């Protein structure tokens, strides 16, 4: 396998493992560390983590596909995550997602991570991001935004240019 984890990152992972009574318990933290470094969790990264923790690759793949904060493909410099769960859907998150996609030239019918050709922005639908009372909600990178309208989404896009 050509996948390489830098020695500094592997040392960081080794240090993380010392904090948990069982290696498996460190799975999420190791995933975060690798995604922080590589920008996403590739198939090779999943295999590396599984070997490092002494687990079957499916055990890591299940985590990557379950939790919305993990990406399996590279994302743009600015990532817009639009909540699609019930409260947000009823408050217009599907329209918000379609609006963002339209502004960025992306397919509004594709709910997976999509990235503009220039790599500047990515848009994706995600499961609940805990703002049901102020729906629709979204995140722009690590910033949480509530009651997002199309005009507010345009402002956020403008800040990314």
N, C-alpha and C positions, 0 to 999 in steps of 0.2 A: 504494500500500500504506500502511495506517495504522500499521504497526509502526514504532516509533521506538526507537532505541538512544540513551540519554543521551550527551551529548558526553564526559562523564567516562569512561564505559565504552568508547566508541569510541577515546578516547585510550589507554586501557589496552590495548585490542586492537591498536592501531597499535604500541604499545611492544612487545607480545608478538611481533609480526611481525618486528621487528628482530633477534630472537634466533635466527631460523631461516634457513638458506640458501635455502629455497624456501618460498613462502607456504603451500603445501599441508601442509608439515611442522608447521605451527602449528594444524592443524585441531582436535586434541583439546584443546589449551589454550584455544582460542577457544570451543569448546563448553562447557568448564568455566566460563569467565568469564561466558558468557551465562546458563548455568543457575544459577550462583551469584546472579546479579542477578535473573533473572525467575522462578526456581524450577523451570523446566522449559524444554524446547526445543520451541517451537511450530513449526508449518509456516512461518510468516513468519520466525521466527528462522533456520530452516534456509536459507531463500531469502536472507536478509541475509548469513549467513555465506558461503554459496556465492559471492555477488556479491563480497563483501569479499576472498575468497581467489582469485577468478578460476576457480572450479570449477563443474562442473555440480551442481545441487541433489542429484542422486542420490548424489554422492560424500559429501556431508554426511549425507544420510538413512541411508546404509549404516552410518555410524559410530554414529548415534543409535540405530538399531535393533539393532546388534550388541553394544554395550557396555551392561551392566546398570546402570551408574551414571548413565546419561542417561535422563531421563523426558520423555515427550511430552505429559504431562498434569500439571496441578498436583497436588502431593501435600499430605498433611496436615502439621501441625506436627511430628508424630512418625512416622517411616517405619520399618516393620518389614520387613526383607528376609530371606526364608527361603530358604536354599539348597535347590535341588531336584535337584542332580546325584547320581550314583549312590551314593556313600558316604552322603550325607545322606538320600537317599530310603530306602536300606536301613535306616538308623538311626531312621527315623520322621519325616522332615521333612514328609511329606504330612499326617500326623496333627497335627503341630505347626501347620502352616498352617491346617488345618481348625479347630483349637482357637482360634487367634487370631481367625479369621473369625467363629466362633461367639460368642466373647466380645464382638466389636465389631458384630455384626449384619450381617456381610458374607457374600457368597456363597462358600463354600469350593470350589466348582467353577470359579470364575473365578480364573485364575492371574495375570492382569494386575494392574496397580496398581489398588487399590480404596481409596476414602477414605470415612470416616464422614461422615454428613450435616453434623455440626458442624465438620468440617475438622480435628479433633483428631488422628486417626490414619489412616495408610494402611498397607496390607499388600500385599506382592507376592512372588511367587516369582521368584528370580533364579538365574542360572547360578553356577557355582562361586565361592565367596568364600574359598577356600583354608583350609579347616579340616577336611579329610577325616579326619584321625586322631582328631578329637574331635567327630565328627558326632552329632546334627545341629547345625548352626551357623546363626546368624542375626545380623543387625545391627539395632540399634535406633539410628537416626540414624547417627552415625559410630562407635558402640561395637560391638565384635565380641564375641559371646557363644558359648561352646562348650558342647557336651553339654546343650543346652537341653531341659528337661522342660516339661510343661504347667504345673507349679507355678512354675517359674522364669519362664516366659512371663507368667503372671499377675502375678508380682512386677514385671516390667518394664512391663506395662500399668498397674499401680497407680502406678508412678512417673511416669506421663504425665498423671495426672489433676489 
